């Protein structure tokens, strides 16, 4: 409920000022808030919870960097698709070698 209320309030404030970018930033912030809520609530409720916050850092940082890179290269669609292809091949190779998603 907290992430939804946050999303609605931030959408109301940011969309008139920033347009689509405001909506995207609002969604990003709301999903981060939801993730943190779930992570800490599961961590407190389950004694055998295996994943610490450090487990998620690599994924969070890589998604943030890719998002920033794609935003900076907005006008260069070929470069963006090449980067997406290379990252996709790298991740697919990692999944095949490890034989697991995690």
KAFENSUL-V639727 format. One record per backbone hydrogen bond with DSSP energy under -0.5 kcal/mol. CO is the residue of the C=O (numbers start at 1). NH is the residue of the N-H. If there is no record, write none. Layout:
# KAFENSUL-V639727
co:nh
CO:NH
CO:NH
This chain:
# KAFENSUL-V639727
co:nh
1:5
2:6
3:7
4:8
5:9
6:10
7:11
8:12
9:13
10:14
11:15
14:18
14:19
15:19
18:21
19:23
20:24
21:25
22:26
23:27
24:28
25:29
26:30
27:31
28:32
29:33
30:34
31:35
32:36
33:37
34:38
35:39
36:40
37:41
38:42
39:43
40:44
41:45
42:46
45:47
46:49
50:52
52:55
53:56
53:57
54:57
54:58
56:60
57:61
58:62
59:63
60:64
61:65
62:66
63:67
64:68
65:69
66:70
67:71
68:72
69:73
71:74
73:76
75:77
76:80
77:81
78:82
79:83
80:84
81:85
82:86
83:87
84:88
85:89
86:90
87:91
88:92
89:93
90:94
91:95
92:96
93:97
94:98
95:99
95:100
